[in-house]
Amino acid sequence: DVTSNDKIIPEGIEGQVPYRGPLSQVLYQLAGGLHQSMFYCGAHSIEELQTNGRFVRITASGLRESHPHDIQMTVEAPNYASKQ
């Protein structure tokens, strides 16, 4: 049993963003991010990424950048709250 909100691990967030154009452009950006991640790991396929990928420490700035931003949260996840 989880007894603290600090122990909850959300699998995503729920929110809204303003319309930014066709879905194809959003998918292009997501695919580009995946491609760069694979490049950083030296993976040539998703399978290689799963096998050879590893976790690394990031700076506090990197953590802030990697959390959701520029989004209007519709439901606040207990451990994803922005600290503004």
N, C-alpha and C positions, 0 to 999 in steps of 0.2 A: 504494500500500500504506500502511496505517496502522501506524505504528511506536510509537505512544504511546496509552495508555488515555485520555489527555486529549483525543485527537482523535476518539474514538468518539462518535457521536451516536445515542443510543437513540431509537427511535420510540415508546417507551412503557416501562412497567415491568411487572413481574410480581409480583403480591402478592395478599393476601387481606384482606378487611375483615369484621367481624362482620355478621351478618344485620341489616338495618336496615328491614325491612318490604318491602312490595310494590315490584316493579320500576317500577311507574307513578310512584311518588314520586321515585325516583332519576332517571328520565327527565324528570320535571317540573323537577327542579333543573338538570339538564344543559341542557334547552331554555331555562330561565330565564337561565343563564349565557351561552348563545349570543345570546339576545335582548338582554341588556345589552351584550355586546360589539358587536353590530350598532348599538345605540343610540349607544354612544360614538364609533363611526366614522361615524355619520350614514347608515348603510346601511339601505335598506328591504327588501332581498332578499339572499339568499346571493350572487347574482351581483354585486350592488353591493359587498358586503363583499370579495369576491375582487378586484374591480377597484380599489376605492378604499382598501382596508385598507393600513395601513402599520405598520412596526415603530417602537416608541418605547423609549427607555431607561427602566429602572425602578430603584428604589432597592434596596439590599441587602435591606431588609425585604420589599419586594415580591417579590424573587427567592425568598427563603425561603418566603414564603406561596404562591407559584405552583408550587413543587416539590411532589411528592407528600408528604402528611403524613397522620397518623392511619391508616396502613396497615401491615400486617405484610408486609414484603418476603419473597418466597420465593426470588427470584433477585436478587442485588445487581448493578445496572448499574454499570460502572466509573466513570462520571462523574456518577452520580446518588446517590452515597453521601451519607448525612446526616452532617453534621459536628457531632456532639454531644460 
